[in-house]
């Protein structure tokens, strides 16, 4: 018998005395797919939902969540086709599919109004949700992405298409990730390991492979990134405090587009992160300062 879309599956449930530095691992079945997410902090606290980028997973927000979990409930899903979430049997990897998963998740968890953070691809998903549901948001953070694609988007697509399919060891995989991403290389080794475990799994033969759906990668390489929804007109309807985080050295978001976004958002603020390309980790001092201001105004 097929499962209902509202069915809830709890995995890796921990006893009441949990480690505050580690998230809870949870799974829901939504829109016909298994959707995995990490949850930090007490359920009674104000919620923050974080959506990762194309090459990432829910673990991308671990460092940020550890700074917020004593005051907020932080929810970070693995986007479909990524991490521990299910793979679409029909290749449904358009932004509309991903935004529908986000909508189903926040409704199933009964979050009410919440702060939404999206990095890169997750920023497109977040903007799509925000444009359709502006009344649900207490705050919005768009991390190094805009309504219009720029040169770096194709670079990332090609990089993912060209990367090795597997590695002899996790250390070898981490070394490769440092080679292709100076931002990853600058993070502490413990962070690098967490991030790697979010996007890689060990096979029965001992080698490590990517968790991302290979059909998703082929789809994007062969046909290009999915077309972005029309977002510019809707930005003006997002009344909550909003941050546009821009890595000054980014090739995915230009200064011109970032400033246009801030001008379009009724309560927009630009957060420029010097010395960083795509995408800031959100724990850089300028971002943390701006985020604290947003949270103070939003909650």
Protein Blocks (a to p, Z undefined) as FASTA:
>chain_A
ZZdfkbccdehiacfbdcfkbccdddddeehiacddddedjfkbccddddddfklcfklm
mmmmmmmmmmbccdddddehiajbccdfklpabfklmmmmmmmmmmmnonopaddddehj
lmmmmmmmmmmmmmlpgbdcdehiafbdcfklmmmmmmmmmpcfbdfbfklmmmmmmmmm
mklmmpcfklmmmmmmmmgccdfkopacdfbdfklmmmmmmnopaddddfklmmmmmmbd
cdddddfkbckbcfklmmmmmmmpmkbccdddehiacddehlafklmmmmmmmmmmmZZ
